[in-house]
Amino acid sequence: MKAKYVNPFTDFGFKKLFGEEASKASLIDFLTSLLPETNIVDLSFKDKEKLGQTDMDRKAIYDIYCEDNQGEKIIVELQKAKQNYFKDRTVYYSTFPIQEQAQKGEWNYKLKAVFCVGVLDFTFKKKVKLGKGEVMHTVQLKDQKNQVFYDKLKFVYLEMPHFIKTEQELETRLDKWLYFIKNLENFQNIPDIFKDEIFTEAFDHAEIARYSPEERINYEESLKVYRDLKGVIDTAFDEGRMEGERRGEIKGEIKGKIEGKIEVAKALKESGVPHHIISKSTGLSEKEIEKL
């Protein structure tokens, strides 16, 4: 049966659901359920591309970067497949919203809070059976007594494969959002639990039939990239097909030392995916992709 709604784990689908001005109410509702300590009344989207202080520094490109009405910064990242050093990357990303708060002249260094949210279509640990592990991981800086040392920097990771609640088991607003994200592509009708205004609008933004011909083409391209990328990376990591020698070669070829990028780029290139899409998905330049 042909899907009626977009796959939220595609770049296109995630942006439609949470990353556009028209879908801002959904993003606010989702973040409020995920970060109850915040008081988000409104959000403004910020530039998703951040550059290092010099030309030699690597840049960061966020899926969603926004600021709430209190000036707190929120990064939301969708990660489709396993990637070595993903935690390192999110920590690196968090440094940009911190640094941009610097003020010229005398400044007391008081900072606004920074939140980094990762929606993961994979699990951190291989040995944990799907559905048997924790869904949400909340990470903060703590001292030797396990007390929160600094409360203005928080990382929240959602391991979506571990979320297996049925419709009847949903208890909280966050449960509903996770159920929505996990099962959206398989819905043919809107379940009764999603009949409030926020979710009704979210389903409207997700309905493929409402898109223009150009948007449908972009979605199909994004869906193909998602399937190819996830298949290649998950197979490489789960079945151990990336040999140690090849890992060393990849580390030497890619500045970011993210293993598997070249193998992924080759597979996507063979599948006919456009070079600019491969570049966005892997971090390789189009010139590097042409040489593969």
C-alpha positions, 0 to 999 in steps of 0.5 A: 500500500502506498504511503499516505504520509511522509517518512519523518526520518527523511530530511524532507519529512523532518523539515516539513513536520518540525523545521518550517514556519508553518509547522512551528506549533508542532515543534513547540509542542514536541519540545515542551513535552521533551523539555518540561523545564522550559517555558516555550511560548514562541520560537524563532528559527536561526541560521542552521549553518555555523562556521568555525572561527577560522577558515580551517575550522569545520562548520556545523550544519544543523537540521533545526536550530532555534531560539525560544522567547527566553533566548535559550538555544535549541538544536534538533538533530535527526540521525538516520543511521549509525555514525561513529563519534555521533556523541562527539559531534553533538557536543561539538555542535553545542559549542556554537550556540555557546560561543555566539553569546559572547559580548564585546567589552566587559561581560560577566559571562552569563549564558542562556541555556543550550539544549541539544536534541537527537532523534535517532533511528538506531540504537547506541548499543548493539547487544540491547534488543530492540524495544528492551532498552531506554528510549530517552537519555538525558545527559548533563554535567555532574560532579563526583556526587552525581549532582548536576554541576551545570544546568544550562547545557543538556543533551537529550537522545531519543533511541526510536527503535526502543519505543514499542508502545502501542496506541493503548499504552500511550500515557504522556504527551511525549509518548504520543509524539514518539508514537507519531514519529515512529509510525507516521509513514504507516498510517492511512487514517488519523488515529483518534488519539491525534484528533487535537489541533496540533496533531491534526495540523501535523498530519496536514503537513505530512500528507504527501497528496498536499505537496506540489509536484516539485515537493513530491520529487524532492521527497522521493529523492530524500526517501531514496537517500534515506533508504540507501544511506541507512542500508549501507551504514547499518550493514557496515556497522552491524555485520562488521564488514568494514575491515580495520585496514579500510577504516584506517584509509578512510580516517586518513582521507576524511578530515572529520575522521568519520568512518564509512563515509567513502563506502557510503558515498560509493554506494549512493553514487552507484545508486544514481543519487545526485552528487550534491545530495551525497555531499550533504549526506556524507560531508565529502565535497563534490570533487571528492565524490567525482574521484571515487 
